[in-house]
Amino acid sequence: MLKAVLFDLDNTLIRFDEREFFEAYIPRISTVFSDLMPPETLITKLLLSTQMLMNNNGQMPNAEYFMSSFSQGYEGYKEEIWKRFIKFYETEFDEFRSLVSVIPGVREVFTKLRGEGVKLVIASNPIWPQIVQMKRLAWAGLGDWNFELVTSIENMSYCKPHIEYYLEVCQKISERPEGCLMVGNDPVNDLVVAKIGMKTFLVTDGSEFDGSELELSKSIRDDTAVESIVPDFKGLLSDVPEAVETLLKLR
């Protein structure tokens, strides 16, 4: 029986053009560290460290793994660097709100699902701090929602599309994969959960951004690995409650 519904965030709940975002983000974040390193050094470190983070094998939390890479050569400033990142996200990240639009019907979908008694999880790739995830959920009109779990760089030790990421989510919410539904737009990052028995719903609302990812996001993607995976459900985000009702009827 269905116990939990996991939702991706980018291009599932909000429309997010990664390339457009980073073109605006990089110049702004560069100013935060201009007294420590030149912009080209920061960009290289940011991309390399995030790429390495996506291959974290669970040996340490993602935040620690990211900082161990990013702070190389600047070890004496490691704590200061992390504080600057967080302060930037707390005080300036809302400037990027105009680059994001909300998928129609988001709040209505969650309102319907709350009445079904299932656990609701935001299973977004945990490369962002919790403060960023919560701001982006607020942009989607879900800032006041009480989720079972919102994955972030601080509370996870794996990233998508590693199966271990989803197993870690299941462990944190005390549910088996077979009792969960993953809702997302990415045939690789999100459908891979079928390999561990989790049901899948492929959302098509944000499909206009498919294939627009930076090389950073593609670094560990293996699109051929899930070519044979057909989603259990496919449609608009607004169709998710109907799929949930179907699964709840199964015993």
C-alpha positions as YAML, in Angstrom:
chain: A
units: angstrom
residues:
- id: 1
  name: MET
  ca: [0.00, 0.00, 0.00]
- id: 2
  name: LEU
  ca: [1.20, 3.51, -0.74]
- id: 3
  name: LYS
  ca: [2.74, 5.22, 2.29]
- id: 4
  name: ALA
  ca: [4.72, 8.16, 0.89]
- id: 5
  name: VAL
  ca: [4.97, 10.38, -2.18]
- id: 6
  name: LEU
  ca: [8.34, 11.86, -3.11]
- id: 7
  name: PHE
  ca: [8.53, 14.97, -5.28]
- id: 8
  name: ASP
  ca: [11.39, 16.37, -7.28]
- id: 9
  name: LEU
  ca: [11.48, 20.17, -7.28]
- id: 10
  name: ASP
  ca: [13.08, 21.62, -10.42]
- id: 11
  name: ASN
  ca: [10.74, 21.35, -13.44]
- id: 12
  name: THR
  ca: [8.39, 19.26, -11.35]
- id: 13
  name: LEU
  ca: [7.01, 21.87, -8.94]
- id: 14
  name: ILE
  ca: [8.77, 24.92, -10.39]
- id: 15
  name: ARG
  ca: [10.00, 25.70, -13.89]
- id: 16
  name: PHE
  ca: [13.74, 26.18, -13.69]
- id: 17
  name: ASP
  ca: [16.13, 26.82, -16.57]
- id: 18
  name: GLU
  ca: [19.48, 25.75, -15.13]
- id: 19
  name: ARG
  ca: [21.56, 27.55, -17.74]
- id: 20
  name: GLU
  ca: [19.72, 30.85, -17.30]
- id: 21
  name: PHE
  ca: [20.01, 30.57, -13.53]
- id: 22
  name: PHE
  ca: [23.75, 29.95, -13.48]
- id: 23
  name: GLU
  ca: [24.38, 32.81, -15.88]
- id: 24
  name: ALA
  ca: [22.87, 35.09, -13.23]
- id: 25
  name: TYR
  ca: [24.15, 33.21, -10.18]
- id: 26
  name: ILE
  ca: [27.86, 32.97, -10.98]
- id: 27
  name: PRO
  ca: [28.56, 36.74, -11.18]
- id: 28
  name: ARG
  ca: [26.67, 37.35, -7.92]
- id: 29
  name: ILE
  ca: [28.30, 34.58, -5.90]
- id: 30
  name: SER
  ca: [31.71, 35.60, -7.24]
- id: 31
  name: THR
  ca: [31.46, 38.95, -5.49]
- id: 32
  name: VAL
  ca: [30.99, 37.18, -2.15]
- id: 33
  name: PHE
  ca: [34.48, 35.70, -2.37]
- id: 34
  name: SER
  ca: [36.26, 38.41, -4.36]
- id: 35
  name: ASP
  ca: [38.65, 39.13, -1.48]
- id: 36
  name: LEU
  ca: [39.65, 35.44, -1.25]
- id: 37
  name: MET
  ca: [39.87, 34.26, -4.85]
- id: 38
  name: PRO
  ca: [39.44, 35.57, -8.40]
- id: 39
  name: PRO
  ca: [36.15, 34.78, -10.18]
- id: 40
  name: GLU
  ca: [37.72, 32.20, -12.50]
- id: 41
  name: THR
  ca: [39.06, 30.27, -9.49]
- id: 42
  name: LEU
  ca: [35.70, 30.32, -7.77]
- id: 43
  name: ILE
  ca: [33.88, 29.12, -10.89]
- id: 44
  name: THR
  ca: [36.32, 26.25, -11.36]
- id: 45
  name: LYS
  ca: [36.08, 25.27, -7.70]
- id: 46
  name: LEU
  ca: [32.30, 25.52, -7.65]
- id: 47
  name: LEU
  ca: [31.79, 23.34, -10.71]
- id: 48
  name: LEU
  ca: [34.45, 20.79, -9.80]
- id: 49
  name: SER
  ca: [33.31, 20.49, -6.18]
- id: 50
  name: THR
  ca: [29.67, 20.07, -7.16]
- id: 51
  name: GLN
  ca: [30.62, 17.46, -9.74]
- id: 52
  name: MET
  ca: [32.60, 15.59, -7.09]
- id: 53
  name: LEU
  ca: [29.68, 15.93, -4.67]
- id: 54
  name: MET
  ca: [27.42, 14.09, -7.09]
- id: 55
  name: ASN
  ca: [29.70, 11.08, -6.66]
- id: 56
  name: ASN
  ca: [29.68, 11.11, -2.86]
- id: 57
  name: ASN
  ca: [29.47, 7.48, -1.74]
- id: 58
  name: GLY
  ca: [28.00, 8.12, 1.68]
- id: 59
  name: GLN
  ca: [31.26, 8.44, 3.55]
- id: 60
  name: MET
  ca: [30.26, 11.85, 4.92]
- id: 61
  name: PRO
  ca: [27.36, 14.34, 4.68]
- id: 62
  name: ASN
  ca: [27.14, 16.15, 1.34]
- id: 63
  name: ALA
  ca: [27.92, 19.53, 2.91]
- id: 64
  name: GLU
  ca: [31.15, 18.23, 4.42]
- id: 65
  name: TYR
  ca: [32.06, 16.45, 1.18]
- id: 66
  name: PHE
  ca: [31.48, 19.60, -0.87]
- id: 67
  name: MET
  ca: [33.47, 21.82, 1.48]
- id: 68
  name: SER
  ca: [36.39, 19.40, 1.70]
- id: 69
  name: SER
  ca: [36.80, 19.87, -2.05]
- id: 70
  name: PHE
  ca: [35.89, 23.55, -2.38]
- id: 71
  name: SER
  ca: [38.22, 24.68, 0.41]
- id: 72
  name: GLN
  ca: [41.34, 22.97, -0.94]
- id: 73
  name: GLY
  ca: [44.10, 25.56, -0.90]
- id: 74
  name: TYR
  ca: [41.97, 27.69, 1.43]
- id: 75
  name: GLU
  ca: [41.78, 25.31, 4.40]
- id: 76
  name: GLY
  ca: [42.22, 28.13, 6.90]
- id: 77
  name: TYR
  ca: [39.07, 29.78, 5.55]
- id: 78
  name: LYS
  ca: [36.85, 26.68, 5.41]
- id: 79
  name: GLU
  ca: [34.44, 27.78, 8.14]
- id: 80
  name: GLU
  ca: [34.38, 31.36, 6.84]
- id: 81
  name: ILE
  ca: [33.62, 30.18, 3.30]
- id: 82
  name: TRP
  ca: [30.63, 28.12, 4.46]
- id: 83
  name: LYS
  ca: [29.30, 31.05, 6.51]
- id: 84
  name: ARG
  ca: [29.56, 33.32, 3.46]
- id: 85
  name: PHE
  ca: [27.64, 30.84, 1.31]
- id: 86
  name: ILE
  ca: [24.83, 30.64, 3.88]
- id: 87
  name: LYS
  ca: [24.67, 34.40, 4.43]
- id: 88
  name: PHE
  ca: [24.42, 34.93, 0.66]
- id: 89
  name: TYR
  ca: [21.56, 32.45, 0.39]
- id: 90
  name: GLU
  ca: [19.79, 33.99, 3.37]
- id: 91
  name: THR
  ca: [20.06, 37.60, 2.22]
- id: 92
  name: GLU
  ca: [20.42, 37.62, -1.57]
- id: 93
  name: PHE
  ca: [19.03, 34.42, -3.06]
- id: 94
  name: ASP
  ca: [15.53, 35.84, -3.42]
- id: 95
  name: GLU
  ca: [16.91, 38.07, -6.18]
- id: 96
  name: PHE
  ca: [16.66, 35.00, -8.46]
- id: 97
  name: ARG
  ca: [12.93, 34.54, -7.84]
- id: 98
  name: SER
  ca: [12.10, 36.14, -11.20]
- id: 99
  name: LEU
  ca: [13.92, 33.32, -13.00]
- id: 100
  name: VAL
  ca: [11.48, 30.73, -11.67]
- id: 101
  name: SER
  ca: [7.80, 30.13, -12.41]
- id: 102
  name: VAL
  ca: [5.42, 27.80, -10.62]
- id: 103
  name: ILE
  ca: [3.95, 24.71, -12.27]
- id: 104
  name: PRO
  ca: [0.15, 25.21, -12.37]
- id: 105
  name: GLY
  ca: [-1.84, 23.64, -9.56]
- id: 106
  name: VAL
  ca: [1.02, 22.88, -7.17]
- id: 107
  name: ARG
  ca: [-0.73, 23.85, -3.97]
- id: 108
  name: GLU
  ca: [-3.98, 22.20, -5.03]
- id: 109
  name: VAL
  ca: [-2.13, 18.93, -5.61]
- id: 110
  name: PHE
  ca: [-0.56, 18.98, -2.15]
- id: 111
  name: THR
  ca: [-3.85, 19.93, -0.53]
- id: 112
  name: LYS
  ca: [-5.51, 16.87, -2.09]
- id: 113
  name: LEU
  ca: [-2.66, 14.58, -1.07]
- id: 114
  name: ARG
  ca: [-2.69, 15.81, 2.52]
- id: 115
  name: GLY
  ca: [-6.22, 14.45, 2.76]
- id: 116
  name: GLU
  ca: [-5.01, 11.00, 1.68]
- id: 117
  name: GLY
  ca: [-2.83, 10.56, 4.76]
- id: 118
  name: VAL
  ca: [0.42, 9.80, 2.91]
- id: 119
  name: LYS
  ca: [3.82, 11.18, 3.85]
- id: 120
  name: LEU
  ca: [4.99, 13.99, 1.57]
- id: 121
  name: VAL
  ca: [8.69, 14.35, 0.79]
- id: 122
  name: ILE
  ca: [10.68, 16.84, -1.28]
- id: 123
  name: ALA
  ca: [13.32, 14.65, -2.94]
- id: 124
  name: SER
  ca: [15.29, 17.32, -4.77]
- id: 125
  name: ASN
  ca: [18.91, 16.62, -5.66]
- id: 126
  name: PRO
  ca: [20.66, 17.61, -2.42]
- id: 127
  name: ILE
  ca: [23.33, 19.96, -3.74]
- id: 128
  name: TRP
  ca: [21.74, 23.04, -2.15]
- id: 129
  name: PRO
  ca: [21.62, 24.08, 1.53]
- id: 130
  name: GLN
  ca: [18.36, 23.75, 3.41]
- id: 131
  name: ILE
  ca: [17.81, 27.52, 3.35]
- id: 132
  name: VAL
  ca: [17.82, 27.44, -0.47]
- id: 133
  name: GLN
  ca: [15.44, 24.50, -0.65]
- id: 134
  name: MET
  ca: [13.00, 26.23, 1.70]
- id: 135
  name: LYS
  ca: [13.14, 29.48, -0.24]
- id: 136
  name: ARG
  ca: [12.44, 27.66, -3.49]
- id: 137
  name: LEU
  ca: [9.52, 25.84, -1.88]
- id: 138
  name: ALA
  ca: [8.20, 29.21, -0.74]
- id: 139
  name: TRP
  ca: [8.42, 30.40, -4.36]
- id: 140
  name: ALA
  ca: [6.21, 27.41, -5.23]
- id: 141
  name: GLY
  ca: [3.68, 28.47, -2.60]
- id: 142
  name: LEU
  ca: [4.66, 25.65, -0.24]
- id: 143
  name: GLY
  ca: [6.77, 27.52, 2.29]
- id: 144
  name: ASP
  ca: [4.28, 26.79, 5.08]
- id: 145
  name: TRP
  ca: [3.98, 23.06, 4.32]
- id: 146
  name: ASN
  ca: [5.03, 20.50, 6.92]
- id: 147
  name: PHE
  ca: [6.96, 17.94, 4.85]
- id: 148
  name: GLU
  ca: [8.17, 14.64, 6.23]
- id: 149
  name: LEU
  ca: [11.58, 15.42, 4.74]
- id: 150
  name: VAL
  ca: [13.19, 18.02, 2.49]
- id: 151
  name: THR
  ca: [16.51, 16.70, 1.22]
- id: 152
  name: SER
  ca: [19.42, 19.13, 1.25]
- id: 153
  name: ILE
  ca: [23.19, 19.25, 1.21]
- id: 154
  name: GLU
  ca: [23.23, 19.15, 5.02]
- id: 155
  name: ASN
  ca: [21.04, 16.10, 5.64]
- id: 156
  name: MET
  ca: [22.00, 13.70, 2.82]
- id: 157
  name: SER
  ca: [25.11, 11.69, 1.96]
- id: 158
  name: TYR
  ca: [24.31, 10.75, -1.66]
- id: 159
  name: CYS
  ca: [22.96, 12.51, -4.76]
- id: 160
  name: LYS
  ca: [20.74, 11.52, -7.66]
- id: 161
  name: PRO
  ca: [20.76, 9.36, -9.69]
- id: 162
  name: HIS
  ca: [22.46, 7.02, -7.21]
- id: 163
  name: ILE
  ca: [20.05, 4.43, -5.87]
- id: 164
  name: GLU
  ca: [21.59, 4.94, -2.44]
- id: 165
  name: TYR
  ca: [20.13, 8.45, -2.36]
- id: 166
  name: TYR
  ca: [16.62, 7.02, -2.52]
- id: 167
  name: LEU
  ca: [17.41, 4.28, -0.02]
- id: 168
  name: GLU
  ca: [18.68, 6.98, 2.34]
- id: 169
  name: VAL
  ca: [15.42, 8.90, 1.89]
- id: 170
  name: CYS
  ca: [13.41, 5.76, 2.66]
- id: 171
  name: GLN
  ca: [15.49, 5.12, 5.76]
- id: 172
  name: LYS
  ca: [14.91, 8.67, 7.01]
- id: 173
  name: ILE
  ca: [11.13, 8.46, 6.56]
- id: 174
  name: SER
  ca: [10.94, 4.85, 7.82]
- id: 175
  name: GLU
  ca: [9.28, 3.47, 4.70]
- id: 176
  name: ARG
  ca: [10.15, 0.75, 2.21]
- id: 177
  name: PRO
  ca: [10.72, 1.71, -1.45]
- id: 178
  name: GLU
  ca: [7.77, -0.48, -2.48]
- id: 179
  name: GLY
  ca: [5.47, 1.77, -0.46]
- id: 180
  name: CYS
  ca: [6.59, 5.00, -2.16]
- id: 181
  name: LEU
  ca: [5.82, 6.89, -5.36]
- id: 182
  name: MET
  ca: [8.47, 9.12, -6.94]
- id: 183
  name: VAL
  ca: [7.14, 12.11, -8.89]
- id: 184
  name: GLY
  ca: [9.63, 13.86, -11.16]
- id: 185
  name: ASN
  ca: [10.41, 15.11, -14.64]
- id: 186
  name: ASP
  ca: [13.79, 13.48, -15.21]
- id: 187
  name: PRO
  ca: [13.85, 10.04, -16.90]
- id: 188
  name: VAL
  ca: [17.29, 9.36, -15.42]
- id: 189
  name: ASN
  ca: [17.41, 10.98, -11.99]
- id: 190
  name: ASP
  ca: [13.84, 10.13, -11.06]
- id: 191
  name: LEU
  ca: [12.87, 6.94, -12.90]
- id: 192
  name: VAL
  ca: [15.95, 5.09, -11.65]
- id: 193
  name: VAL
  ca: [13.98, 4.34, -8.45]
- id: 194
  name: ALA
  ca: [12.06, 1.66, -10.35]
- id: 195
  name: LYS
  ca: [15.14, -0.51, -9.86]
- id: 196
  name: ILE
  ca: [14.39, -0.75, -6.13]
- id: 197
  name: GLY
  ca: [10.66, -1.30, -6.53]
- id: 198
  name: MET
  ca: [9.43, 2.28, -6.11]
- id: 199
  name: LYS
  ca: [6.52, 3.40, -8.27]
- id: 200
  name: THR
  ca: [7.18, 6.28, -10.66]
- id: 201
  name: PHE
  ca: [5.25, 9.21, -12.11]
- id: 202
  name: LEU
  ca: [6.92, 11.10, -14.96]
- id: 203
  name: VAL
  ca: [5.75, 14.73, -14.94]
- id: 204
  name: THR
  ca: [5.57, 16.46, -18.30]
- id: 205
  name: ASP
  ca: [4.80, 20.07, -17.23]
- id: 206
  name: GLY
  ca: [8.44, 21.16, -17.31]
- id: 207
  name: SER
  ca: [9.48, 19.17, -20.37]
- id: 208
  name: GLU
  ca: [10.46, 22.32, -22.29]
- id: 209
  name: PHE
  ca: [13.67, 22.37, -20.26]
- id: 210
  name: ASP
  ca: [14.61, 18.73, -20.91]
- id: 211
  name: GLY
  ca: [18.13, 18.50, -22.27]
- id: 212
  name: SER
  ca: [19.11, 22.01, -21.20]
- id: 213
  name: GLU
  ca: [21.26, 20.91, -18.27]
- id: 214
  name: LEU
  ca: [24.82, 22.10, -17.92]
- id: 215
  name: GLU
  ca: [27.63, 19.60, -18.29]
- id: 216
  name: LEU
  ca: [27.79, 19.69, -14.50]
- id: 217
  name: SER
  ca: [24.42, 17.95, -14.24]
- id: 218
  name: LYS
  ca: [25.27, 15.49, -16.99]
- id: 219
  name: SER
  ca: [28.57, 14.41, -15.43]
- id: 220
  name: ILE
  ca: [27.29, 11.16, -13.92]
- id: 221
  name: ARG
  ca: [24.15, 10.68, -15.97]
- id: 222
  name: ASP
  ca: [23.85, 7.46, -17.91]
- id: 223
  name: ASP
  ca: [20.76, 7.91, -20.05]
- id: 224
  name: THR
  ca: [21.15, 4.45, -21.54]
- id: 225
  name: ALA
  ca: [20.91, 2.87, -18.10]
- id: 226
  name: VAL
  ca: [17.18, 3.63, -17.81]
- id: 227
  name: GLU
  ca: [16.09, 3.48, -21.43]
- id: 228
  name: SER
  ca: [14.04, 0.39, -20.68]
- id: 229
  name: ILE
  ca: [12.29, 1.90, -17.64]
- id: 230
  name: VAL
  ca: [8.72, 2.87, -18.43]
- id: 231
  name: PRO
  ca: [7.04, 5.05, -15.78]
- id: 232
  name: ASP
  ca: [4.06, 3.59, -13.97]
- id: 233
  name: PHE
  ca: [2.27, 6.90, -14.58]
- id: 234
  name: LYS
  ca: [2.89, 9.84, -16.88]
- id: 235
  name: GLY
  ca: [1.15, 13.18, -17.18]
- id: 236
  name: LEU
  ca: [0.74, 16.63, -15.72]
- id: 237
  name: LEU
  ca: [1.44, 17.39, -12.09]
- id: 238
  name: SER
  ca: [-2.28, 17.91, -11.63]
- id: 239
  name: ASP
  ca: [-2.78, 14.21, -12.51]
- id: 240
  name: VAL
  ca: [-0.74, 12.99, -9.52]
- id: 241
  name: PRO
  ca: [-3.65, 12.81, -7.01]
- id: 242
  name: GLU
  ca: [-5.50, 10.42, -9.34]
- id: 243
  name: ALA
  ca: [-2.42, 8.18, -9.52]
- id: 244
  name: VAL
  ca: [-2.15, 8.26, -5.74]
- id: 245
  name: GLU
  ca: [-5.79, 7.24, -5.39]
- id: 246
  name: THR
  ca: [-5.14, 4.30, -7.73]
- id: 247
  name: LEU
  ca: [-2.17, 3.12, -5.69]
- id: 248
  name: LEU
  ca: [-4.01, 3.52, -2.40]
- id: 249
  name: LYS
  ca: [-6.63, 1.06, -3.63]
- id: 250
  name: LEU
  ca: [-3.98, -1.63, -4.15]
- id: 251
  name: ARG
  ca: [-3.41, -4.04, -1.31]
...
